[in-house]
Amino acid sequence: IISTVFSFISLSRALSLCRERLVEEYNRTGDLLVDLGSDQTSLHNAFGGGYYPVQLSFEEAQIMLKTNPQQFRKLVQESLRRHVSAINALAKQGLKFWDYGNAFLKEASDAGADVEKVGASAGVYRYPSYVQDIMGDIFSSGFGPFRWVCTSGLACDLEKTDKIATDVLENILSKGVPEYVQQQYEDNCKWIREAGKHELVVGSQARILYSDCHGRMALAKAFNEAVASGKVSAPIVISRDHHDVSGTDSPYRETSNITDGSKFCADMAVQNVIGDSFRGATWVALHNGGGVGWGEVVNGGFGLVLDGSEAAGDRSQLMLEWDVCNGVSRRSWAGNENAERTVRRAMEANPLLQVTMPHHVYNPALLESVLAAAATSRSK
């Protein structure tokens, strides 16, 4: 039972020292003071100020970063090795550690830290990313951060859309959903019912709500009807975060749980952008970077304006189905059971949707022999 939750928001130097201090405390008393651990330093920019080495004060690091970047780089990598050594010592005693997807394990590995999984191929780490451990099955079920923006800029319009979204989700729940997604729907109903009171709006009158393909399509339809009727005073723009089912190819975060070898390909984000543009998106974007570093991720995004017209409503249904199902299909081909179930549900709901389903290998020995033969062939 976790009785207390602590969140350390500080420099990487302080975090490294803290973890080493926790190891010292365990060695002294036998008490493991933490149950869960992760790292959110900006290691996608490890040598440009995203991570400060434990050996230097903040002021010293700032000076060295400008005057001797090569030495700064050397100290960062040395600090990462110390950092990982402390994590490994704590994990051996029961700490559950995961990678946030901020390139921590990759940069630590490049620095020579002991993070590789024994017996696995290069680039496979002993600790999971949180996408592998937590978010992967959620994405594979089609759920991700659906977003909408009230272009009127009025808080009253956002409040109305919250109520519309609540009604839509509760209506879907009342008709019954599969057990493996029921908890998601219940959690999202609770979130949207309470979203307004948390006062999370900064700037645009916008909201993010985790939803699957069925939910997103139903929400878009209801929003468009609200604009058409005048219930909402101006058009609504729908979109999503890149950290979603289909929007990002990132082998160390969003697609880290795709285990068929294709996680290093950027085809999903590109296909999504092209498909979204053909199916009615108002605009699309394809770009690099975004949280894990240049060259480590490709993101595809869209925006679609719901102006209350019948055409906008039709475009939203065509585009959202592609935007979600493309990624779920990709995840099903990699063997994710939730994704396969979700794709089959989508095809049942829309007979025009046809997705090739994966062929499973039910004999592990056969698979192992094929992989061994392939490895032998490569070595020759």
Secondary structure, DSSP 8 states (H G I E B T S, - for coil): ---------S-HHHHHHHHHHHHHHHHHH-----SEE---S-GGGIIIIIS--TTS-HHHHHHHHHH-HHHHHHHHHHHHHHHHHHHHHHHHTT-EE-B-SSSHHHHHHHTT-S-B-TTS-TT-BSS-BHIIIIIHHHHHTT-EEEEEEETT--HHHHHHHHHHHHHHHHHHHHT---HHHHHHHHHHHHHHHHTGGG----SS-EEEEEE-HHHHHHHHHHHHHHHHHTSSSS-EEEEE-SSSSSSEE-TTTTTTT--SSGGG--HHHHHHHHHHHHTT-SEEEEEE-SSS-TTS-EEEEEEEEE-S-HHHHHHHHHHHHHHHHHHHHHHHHTT-HHHHHHHHHHHHH-TT-----------HHHHHHHHHHHHHHHH-
